[in-house]
Amino acid sequence: MITLGVYLVGSGLTALTPRGGYWFIFLYGTRVLAGMGIGGEYAAINSAIDEMIPAKYRGRVDLAVNGTYWAGAFLGTIVTLVALNHITALWGWRVAYLVGPVLALVIILVRRNLPESPRWQIMHGREKQAEASIAEIEEDVARTRGELPAVDQSRELEIRPSENIGYIALLRSLFKHYPSRAIYGGTLMITQSFLYNAIFFTYGLVLLYFFHVPATQAPYYFMAFCAGNLLGPLTIGRLFDTIGRRKMISGTYLISGILLVITAQLFKADVLNAVTQTLCWSVIFFFASAGASAGYLTVSEIFPLEVRAKAIAVFFAIAQCFGALGSHLYGHLIGNGQDPNRLYFGYLLGAGAMILGGVVAAFLAVDAEGKSLEDVARPLSVVARPPETIFRAGAHDDLNPSAGSSVSPTREPERSEHGG
C-alpha cells in the first residue's frame, strides 16, 4: 500500500509541475519519487506472490503478474496515442502522467482485500495472526477441494522470530551461504534489464530515424511490441512449473538472444521496414519477456524468507543501473540515424548479454519448481528441528547454508551462524 502510494504521489506531482525556469529540477525529483515507489512495488509484489501462492503454481502466477507490466504499457500507449493526436502539447503530457495515479487509486481499493502473508507474520512473531490467516486459507480450500490431509509433522520447523534482520544478514546470505545463487540472480537481472532498457527506451528513435515513422504514429508499433511481451509470460509461463526453471529460463534467454542476432543481420542488410522490424521485436520479446519475468521470480524464491524482499530490491537496483547504461549507450549508437552499422553492433551486444544469461542459467539455475520456499532456501530464523529431520548434507548441497553440518534438536536452541 505504501509503495503504491509513493508512486501515486510521484506521478501526480509530475503532472502538476509548473512550466518554465528551474522547475525542471522539480520534474526530475517527482520522477525519482515515482521510481522509488515502482522499485518498492517490485519487492513487495514478488514477495507476496511467492509467499502466498502454492508451490505447484508459483512460477506461472509470478510470470503472469510480472507480465502485466506490458498490459499497463499497452494501456499507456493508447493514452499516448490520444495525447499526441487529440490533445495540445501543453496538456497532453500532463494527462498522460495523471492516468497512472488514477489507475493506482483503483488498485489501492482492491489491494485492501489482499491478506498478509502468514510466512511474514510468523517470522515477525505474529503467531495468532498467522494462525488465523492459515485457518482462513484452509477453510476456503476445504470448501472447494475437500478436506485437507493431516500436516506432515516431519516437515516442522522451529523458528525464533526477529525484527532486526537487516542488510548485513542479506550480504551474508548472498556472498557466504549462496554465492552461486547471487551470481545467477544478478546475471539474470542485469542482462535482461540491459536489453530491455536499451531496446524499449530507444525504440521510438529507431522508428523515427531509420524507418521514418512520425511520432504521432509510433504508438501503433508500440502496441504490437507490448502485445508480444504480454503474451509470452501468459502463454508459456506454466512451462516454468512443468518443464522446470533451468530449462525454461536458459531456453528463453538463449532463444531471444539468437533471434536478436538474426534480426540484427536483417537490419544491417536493410531488408526490414517498420512493420517487419516490429514483428521481429514482438517475436524476440515473446521469449525475452517470459525470461525477464522469471528473473524476478528467481531472485524472490532462491534466498531465505527473511531477506527475500531485500534481495529483490538490491538486484532490481543493480539491474536498473545497467539498464540505464544500456539506454544511454544505444541512444549514442543511434545518433541521428546516419550509420546503421553502429546500431547493428549494439544489437549484437544486447544479444550477447541474453545468451550469457542463458548459459549461466544452464549451469547455476536452482530447480525450485514445485518446491516449498523453505525447501529451496532454509529460513535464517530456524534454530532447531525435530529428531525426524536432523539435517546432514554434503559440502556441495546448495539448498542449505549449513552444508556439511547437522542440527540436533536435543541441544538447547541457539542462533545458528547463518541467523546473524
C-alpha positions, 0 to 999 in steps of 0.5 A, a space after each residue: 500500500 505504501 509503495 503504491 502510494 509513493 508512486 501515486 504521489 510521484 506521478 501526480 506531482 509530475 503532472 502538476 509541475 509548473 512550466 518554465 525556469 528551474 522547475 525542471 529540477 522539480 520534474 526530475 525529483 517527482 520522477 525519482 519519487 515515482 521510481 522509488 515507489 515502482 522499485 518498492 512495488 517490485 519487492 513487495 509484489 514478488 514477495 507476496 506472490 511467492 509467499 502466498 501462492 502454492 508451490 505447484 503454481 508459483 512460477 506461472 502466477 509470478 510470470 503472469 503478474 510480472 507480465 502485466 507490466 506490458 498490459 499497463 504499457 499497452 494501456 499507456 500507449 493508447 493514452 499516448 496515442 490520444 495525447 499526441 493526436 487529440 490533445 495540445 502539447 501543453 496538456 497532453 503530457 500532463 494527462 498522460 502522467 495523471 492516468 497512472 495515479 488514477 489507475 493506482 487509486 483503483 488498485 489501492 481499493 482492491 489491494 485492501 482485500 489482499 491478506 498478509 502473508 502468514 510466512 511474514 507474520 510468523 517470522 515477525 512473531 505474529 503467531 495468532 495472526 498467522 494462525 488465523 490467516 492459515 485457518 482462513 486459507 484452509 477453510 476456503 480450500 476445504 470448501 472447494 477441494 475437500 478436506 485437507 490431509 493431516 500436516 506432515 509433522 516431519 516437515 516442522 520447523 522451529 523458528 525464533 522470530 526477529 525484527 532486526 534482520 537487516 542488510 548485513 544478514 542479506 550480504 551474508 546470505 548472498 556472498 557466504 551461504 549462496 554465492 552461486 545463487 547471487 551470481 545467477 540472480 544478478 546475471 539474470 537481472 542485469 542482462 535482461 534489464 540491459 536489453 530491455 532498457 536499451 531496446 524499449 527506451 530507444 525504440 521510438 528513435 529507431 522508428 523515427 530515424 531509420 524507418 521514418 515513422 512520425 511520432 504521432 504514429 509510433 504508438 501503433 508499433 508500440 502496441 504490437 511490441 507490448 502485445 508480444 511481451 504480454 503474451 509470452 509470460 501468459 502463454 508459456 509461463 506454466 512451462 516454468 512449473 512443468 518443464 522446470 526453471 533451468 530449462 525454461 529460463 536458459 531456453 528463453 534467454 538463449 532463444 531471444 538472444 539468437 533471434 536478436 542476432 538474426 534480426 540484427 543481420 536483417 537490419 544491417 542488410 536493410 531488408 526490414 521496414 517498420 512493420 517487419 522490424 516490429 514483428 521481429 521485436 514482438 517475436 524476440 520479446 515473446 521469449 525475452 519477456 517470459 525470461 525477464 519475468 522469471 528473473 524476478 521470480 528467481 531472485 524472490 524464491 532462491 534466498 531465505 524468507 527473511 531477506 527475500 524482499 531485500 534481495 529483490 530490491 538490491 538486484 532490481 537496483 543493480 539491474 536498473 543501473 545497467 539498464 540505464 547504461 544500456 539506454 544511454 549507450 544505444 541512444 549514442 549508437 543511434 545518433 541521428 540515424 546516419 550509420 546503421 552499422 553502429 546500431 547493428 553492433 549494439 544489437 549484437 551486444 544486447 544479444 550477447 548479454 541474453 545468451 550469457 544469461 542463458 548459459 549461466 542459467 544452464 549451469 547455476 539455475 536452482 530447480 525450485 519448481 514445485 518446491 516449498 520456499 523453505 525447501 529451496 532456501 532454509 529460513 535464517 530464523 530456524 534454530 532447531 528441528 525435530 529428531 525426524 529431520 536432523 539435517 546432514 548434507 554434503 559440502 556441495 548441497 546448495 539448498 542449505 547454508 549449513 552444508 556439511 553440518 547437522 542440527 540436533 534438536 536435543 541441544 538447547 536452541 541457539 542462533 545458528 551462524 547463518 541467523 546473524 
